[in-house]
């Protein structure tokens, strides 16, 4: 089986179309979305409808959950909060119901865990060895599948751990490896290790490259490959401004930040 794994679409329909068009050329068997379908950009209904219509395997994350909530947004910065309140007013009931019914994580074909970010650690942004250690400890303690795809940081990353029997946090942090994330280069996943892998972001990259990012995973060869796809971010930024969303949402798109 060959999987396409996408995350952090954030209502960016142009980027999502570009990614899906590229995926169609890759002989992918299943597409998995790791959450944050909505937020920040101006096309939430279009993105949710496309995920739904294509029967993409999907989970929900904080922006999706906040978009269907009726309480004040929780733990969001000002642009994110304003974007969520804007999104709440525009999402159709059908699309809200769809997001409401999505699980927070799933095990896909008994091969990997699909989640947005671990719910049970204080620092949910897996952007350092310390944060990765806490997530690996959860995996070891729960004896979950050894491979997890996640996001939330909008940056490509690979953390690996060779289990040694010592599951103390300090030991895990000392033995974690952070691996490079080259574009268009197959990376072998070793079955005796644990992995936390971030595909990057479809709709709002923050790694300095404005292109939409995702990865593919081949379960036969146990290889992943990162992909970057160009799209019309200028028009997307113009739609953000026209919609009355925060200017920063538009300004960061061509910078990939």
N, C-alpha and C positions, 0 to 999 in steps of 0.2 A: 504493500500500500504506500502511496505517496500522498502526503498531507501538505496543504498550504496553511500556515498559521499566521493570522493577522490580529492586530490589536490597536487600540487607541485610534479608532476611525474618527471620532469626534465630529460627526455631522458634516464631514468633508466629502461630498458626493463625487466631485471630480477626481480626487485621489482614490476613492474606493473603486470607481469605474476603471481607472488606469490600472490598478492592481488586479482587479478581476479579469480585465482583458489580457494582462500578462499571464495570469494563472491559467487561463484557457489554452495557452500555448505550451504549457508545461506537463501535460498529461497527469494532472492531479486527480486523485480518487476522492478526496474529501477535503473540505475547507472548514477550518475551525477559527472562530472569532473569540478572543479572550477578553472582551468587555470594553466599556467606554465607547459604545456605538455613537452616543450623542454627546453634546457639550461643545462649547467654543465656536463652532462654525454654523453656517446658516441653513443647512439642509437636513435637519433631524428626521423628518418624516420620510424623505427620500431614502436615507441610509437605512432606517429601520425596515422600510418596505422591501428594499433590495435584499437585505439579510434574510428576511422572512420568505420572500418569493423564491429565492434560490435554495431554501431549506439548508442554509449554512448552520452548522453546529455552533451554538453561541452560548455564552455565559454573560451574566450581568456584573457590572462593577459600580464603583461609587457614583460616577456621573449618571449612569443608567438608573441606579436606585434613587438618586436625588431628583431625577427628572420626573419620577412617578410619585414622589413623596408629597404629602400635603403639609408637612411641617417645615420650619425654617431650615435652609441649607446648613449642613454641619461641616465644619472644618474645611471650608473652601476659601481661597483667596478672593479678593474683590472681583477681578474679571471672571473667574470661574463661577462665582455666586451669581453675578449678573447674567451670565450666559445660561445658567441653569434656570433661573427665573424666567428668562425669555423663552427657553425651550419648553418649560411647563405650559406656557400659555399657547403654544403652537402645536404641540404633539396631539395627534388625534387619539380618541379613546381606544381605538383598535390597536394603535401602536403602543400606547401606554400599557394596555393589557398584555401585549406581547413581551415588553420589557419586564413587567411585573412578574411574569411566569418563568423567567430565565433563572437557572440555578446559579449560585456563586462560584461553583467549580464542578468539574466532572473528570472522571477517568475515561479516557478515550481508547476504546478497543483494547483495554488492559495493557496499553503501551506507554502512555504518558498522562500526567495530570495537566489539565487545562484550568488555569486560574488567572486572575488579574494580579493579585498580590495577596500574600498570606494575611488572614484576618486576625491571627492570634499573636502577632508581634507588634511591639510599640512602633518601630520604624518600618512602615510598610513599603517604603521605597527601597528596593534592593539595588542599591547603588554603591555599596562598599562591602568589603569582606566581613565587617562586623554584622551588617544587616543580613548578608548571605548566610553567615554562621547561624543566626537565629532561625532562619528558614530551613536550613539543612537539619538543625536539631529537631525541628518539628517533623520533618520527613523521617528521620531516624526513629524518633520516639513513637510515631504512629505507624511505622513500617509500611509506608506508602510506596507507590511506584518510584523507581529511582530517577526518573526523568520528568521534569516539570517545565512547561512553557508558561511564562508570565510576563507582565509588562509594568505599567504604571509610571515608569521613569521616562518613557518615550525615547530611550536610547538602547541601541543594541548592546548586549552583554552576554557573556558565558562565564558562569562560575562552576567549577567542578570540585568534587571531594572524593577521595579514596577512603572508604570506611575502614577504621582500624580497631573498632571495638570500644574505643574511648569516645563517648558522646558528650563530654563536657564542652561547654561553650568555648572556653579558652583554647582547648585542643583543636576543636573544629576550625576556629578562626585561624589558628597557626598553620593548618594544613590545607586550607582552601587555595585553589589556583584560579586566577582570573585569566582567561584565554583571549587571544585576539579575535576580532569579528570581521574578517575580510569579506568584501563583496565579490560575488561570482567565484567562490572557491569552496569546494566541498570539505566539510570538517567531519572527521570520524568521531562518533560517539562510542566510548568504550563501555561495555556492558557491566563491568565490575566497579563502575564509579557512579556517583550521584551527580546530577546536573540541574542547574537553574539557568534557563536560557530565555533571553528577551529578544523578540524579533525586531524591535524598533517600533516606530509608529507609522500608521497609514496616513492619518489626517493632521498630525501636528508634531513632526519630528523635532527633537531637541539635541541632536548630536552634531549640529553644524552643517548638515546636508539637507536641503529642502525637499529632496525626493521622498516619495512614499516608500516605506520599508515594510518588508515581511520576510518570512523564511519558509523553506520547504524542508520536510523531513521524510526520508525514505526509510521505511521500517524494514525493508529487505536488506539494504546495505548498512543500515544504521548510520546514515550520514545526514547532516543538515547543510543547507546553503542559504545564505542571506541574499536578498534581492532588493534593488532600489529602482524605482520607476518614476520617471518624470511626469508631471501633469501641469495643468494650467493654474498655478497658484495665484497669478495676478488676478484672474477673473474671480477666483475664490475669495481673495482679499477684498475685491470690490463688492462682492455680495455681502460680506461681513459688515462693511461700512454702511451699505444701503439698508441693511436690516436693523441698524441701530445697535449692534453688538459692540463691545469694547474695542477701541482702536488697536490695542495691543494684540488682540487675536489676529488681526490682519497683518500688522507690522512684523510679527515673528515668523510668518510663513516663508517669505523668501530668504530668511536668515537661517532657517532650520534650528531655531532656538526658542 
